[in-house]
Amino acid sequence: MDATTRTATEPSVEPADRSASGDAVIRFENVVKVLGGRRVLDGLNFEVPRGETLVIMGPSGTGKSVTLRHIVGLMQPDEGRVVVDGSDMSTIKKKELAELRKRTGYLFQDGALINWLNVGENVALPLRENTRASDDEIHQRVVEKLELVRLPDIWDKMPGELSGGMRKRVGLARALVTDPQIVLYDEPNAGLDPETSNTINTLMRDLADRLDITSVVVTHLVSCVRTVADRVILLDGGGVVVDLPKDEFLSSDNERLRRFLGQDPD
Ligand SMILES: Nc1ncnc2c1ncn2[C@@H]1O[C@H](COP(=O)(O)OP(=O)(O)OP(=O)(O)O)[C@@H](O)[C@H]1O
């Protein structure tokens, strides 16, 4: 089968609104980001429609985490635009950004738990920082999210007492505690044994299906792609070299993609 590859989509000339490009929740338009004197992102174009789970793969150092950071406004493009839920991330107002962050969950590679706060307080953090929810409401929502990741009754445990898989699931509960519409996962399987890794993948798929979340997942693992992806892009050289629905991505005979997947330890 011939691989369909896309190196770029046409940059939109429309203003940043939800109707500019179908129902894309996240849109990168010719994004350039220079870091350490290198054009890490060099004209990056892609979009994620509402409700879709996009997986980003690519060699180490190719800018996958940098891409995620642009989606939450932790980094700004040097050129081009990143549009999230209708807002241009370079010109977004502080208040609007705070609102957008409430609607966005971010699972960091290591779960990024705060060691001196117990599990319950770790999960509660985004509610305490970004909302005016009452203590009762916070308690209820934390309990609900810990049940969702199948870790009930561990509110009082400290992060140091948890296994890597549990830490990751607590990180996931925290990423979901504000009921976000967009969830970003940076290497959700890193450091996990295959069984725990599969549990996390199934959970991610389940959440995407049940809660109609728009997700972006950075992973090196084909097993993660198989379970969670709707569509996959391969990043290399600062841009998208392959952009395909999951099944076509996995069966593609694109030479660059075969070389990349051939090296995958999964
Ligand atoms: N804040 C920063 N300052 C300078 N350089 C940075 C910064 N953040 C990232 N970089 C560089 O940008 C490049 C891309 O980093 P990034 O973390 O996005 O890679 P990645 O594709 O996620 O890699 P991996 O698969 O190894 O996690 C790397 O060369 C990295 O050193």
The ligand as an ORCA input file, in Angstrom:
! r2SCAN-3c Opt
* xyz 0 1
  N      13.908     25.211     27.603
  C      14.776     24.770     26.683
  N      15.917     25.442     26.419
  C      16.779     25.023     25.472
  N      16.596     23.911     24.748
  C      15.499     23.192     24.972
  C      14.525     23.568     25.953
  N      13.532     22.654     25.949
  C      13.864     21.744     25.019
  N      15.046     22.057     24.434
  C      15.701     21.306     23.362
  O      14.757     21.106     22.334
  C      14.942     19.829     21.731
  C      13.631     19.066     21.749
  O      13.308     18.717     23.106
  P      12.030     17.852     23.469
  O      12.090     17.650     24.943
  O      10.822     18.456     22.903
  O      12.353     16.494     22.702
  P      11.468     15.189     22.628
  O      11.134     14.956     21.201
  O      10.328     15.281     23.574
  O      12.540     14.102     23.100
  P      12.409     12.757     23.991
  O      11.739     11.766     23.101
  O      13.829     12.407     24.253
  O      11.632     13.111     25.233
  C      16.067     19.145     22.506
  O      17.259     19.320     21.778
  C      16.127     19.921     23.807
  O      17.424     19.919     24.326
*
